[in-house]
């Protein structure tokens, strides 16, 4: 079993552990991003409302990305692409 297969199996087990027995799983359950790894990169599929591509800027000991003020209080996901 390669690293990609292990990651997919781990993700499936995580999804199954969120619900008791799987039979009671609601049809509108939370969806998790799906991932597959090829050559060090991961293919991640998820659904959203908007996307902005920006470069992370240095800020003291970390990095920062400015987002539109309309996004304040919203839930976002950050994916490193390079």
Secondary structure by P-SEA (a helix, b strand, c coil): ccaaaaaaaaaaaaaaacccccccccccccccbbbbbccccccccccccbbbbbbbbbcccbbbbbcccccccbbbbbbbcc
